[in-house]
Amino acid sequence: MKPVRTHLWYDAAWPTAAGLVTGLGLVAAYRWTGPLMFLVALAVLQLTVAPMAWCLFAELGFDVRRGVLRVAPATAAAALAMIGLADAIGGWTLLVVGLTLVTSPLVERWRGGRLRGVLTPRAETRRRFDEIVTHGFGTTEEDVPPH
């Protein structure tokens, strides 16, 4: 087993910075909306994201319940934090959120090519498409007129 390579930015600094940005955004949203509207907005955002996450996870074959219980609250908190940041710092929000996303560990993994196994290769997609077409409409040889 290979030892896990650690990286100071992705293992310690980025989670701290992202948590700080999210926390400041949530505090700004709370101050702007008040406690009741903050809770209502958080609940509505979660109830909006949960069905979409459920459908996407079910389609992709992931553990639906576990995924939805993680993604819906995180997405709702991130959206509400972005709204709070927009109220607090205006147009600078796009720069702060953009920098947070560009420096995230996920983008670093994409650059390193480590997510290739997650994406379906074209040959696999084509094979699955041909199976669906064959199952639904019969083989393609039946469709070709004789010469």
C-alpha positions in Angstrom: 0.0 0.0 0.0 1.4 3.4 -1.0 1.6 6.1 1.7 -0.9 8.9 1.2 0.8 12.0 -0.1 -0.3 15.1 1.8 -0.4 18.6 0.6 -0.6 21.5 3.0 -2.9 23.6 0.8 -5.4 20.9 0.0 -5.4 19.1 3.3 -5.4 22.0 5.7 -5.4 25.5 4.3 -8.2 25.1 1.6 -10.7 23.5 4.0 -10.0 26.3 6.5 -10.4 29.0 3.9 -13.5 27.5 2.4 -15.0 27.1 5.8 -14.2 30.7 6.7 -15.7 32.0 3.4 -18.9 29.9 3.9 -19.2 30.9 7.6 -18.8 34.6 6.8 -21.4 34.3 4.1 -23.8 32.5 6.4 -23.4 35.1 9.1 -24.0 37.8 6.6 -27.1 36.1 5.4 -28.3 35.6 9.0 -27.8 39.3 9.7 -29.5 40.4 6.5 -32.6 38.2 6.8 -33.0 37.6 10.5 -33.4 34.3 12.2 -36.8 33.2 11.0 -36.2 34.0 7.3 -32.7 32.5 7.5 -34.2 29.1 8.6 -37.0 29.3 6.1 -34.5 30.1 3.3 -32.3 27.2 4.4 -35.2 24.8 4.5 -36.6 25.9 1.1 -33.2 25.5 -0.5 -32.7 22.0 1.0 -36.2 21.0 -0.2 -35.4 22.3 -3.7 -32.0 20.6 -4.0 -33.0 17.2 -2.5 -35.3 15.9 -5.3 -32.8 17.0 -8.0 -29.9 15.3 -6.1 -32.1 12.2 -5.6 -32.8 11.9 -9.3 -29.2 12.5 -10.3 -27.7 10.0 -7.8 -30.3 7.4 -8.8 -29.5 7.8 -12.5 -25.7 7.7 -11.9 -26.0 4.6 -9.6 -24.7 6.2 -6.4 -26.1 5.6 -2.9 -29.1 7.9 -3.1 -30.0 8.3 0.6 -26.5 8.9 1.8 -25.7 11.3 -1.1 -28.9 13.4 -0.7 -28.3 13.7 3.1 -24.9 15.2 2.3 -25.5 17.2 -0.8 -28.8 18.9 0.0 -27.6 20.6 3.2 -24.2 21.5 1.8 -25.6 23.0 -1.4 -28.3 24.9 0.5 -25.6 26.3 2.9 -23.3 27.2 0.0 -26.1 29.0 -1.8 -27.2 30.9 1.2 -23.6 31.8 2.0 -23.2 33.2 -1.5 -26.4 35.2 -1.0 -25.0 36.6 2.2 -21.6 37.4 0.7 -23.4 39.2 -2.2 -25.2 41.3 0.3 -22.1 42.0 2.3 -19.4 42.6 -0.3 -21.4 43.0 -3.5 -19.7 42.1 -6.8 -16.6 40.9 -5.1 -18.5 37.8 -4.2 -17.9 36.4 -7.7 -14.1 36.8 -7.2 -14.1 35.2 -3.7 -16.3 32.3 -4.8 -14.4 31.8 -8.0 -11.1 31.7 -6.2 -12.5 29.3 -3.7 -13.7 27.0 -6.5 -10.6 27.2 -8.7 -8.3 26.4 -5.8 -10.4 23.5 -4.6 -9.1 19.9 -4.3 -11.7 18.7 -6.9 -10.1 21.0 -9.6 -6.7 19.8 -8.6 -7.8 16.2 -9.1 -9.2 17.1 -12.5 -5.9 18.6 -13.6 -4.1 15.5 -12.3 -6.3 13.2 -14.4 -7.5 11.3 -11.4 -11.2 11.5 -12.1 -11.0 9.6 -15.4 -12.5 6.5 -13.9 -15.5 8.5 -12.8 -16.4 9.6 -16.3 -17.7 7.0 -18.7 -15.4 6.4 -21.7 -16.9 7.1 -25.1 -16.6 3.4 -26.2 -18.7 2.4 -23.1 -21.3 5.1 -23.8 -21.6 4.0 -27.4 -21.9 0.3 -26.4 -24.7 1.1 -23.9 -26.4 3.3 -26.5 -26.3 0.5 -29.1 -27.8 -1.9 -26.5 -30.6 0.4 -25.8 -31.4 0.9 -29.5 -31.2 -2.8 -30.2 -33.5 -3.6 -27.3 -36.0 -1.0 -28.2 -36.1 -1.1 -32.0 -34.4 -4.4 -32.9 -31.1 -4.9 -34.6 -29.8 -2.4 -37.2 -29.5 -5.2 -39.8 -33.3 -5.4 -39.9 -33.5 -1.8 -40.8 -31.2 -1.9 -43.8 -33.1 -2.4 -47.1 -31.8 -5.2 -49.3 -29.7 -4.2 -52.3 
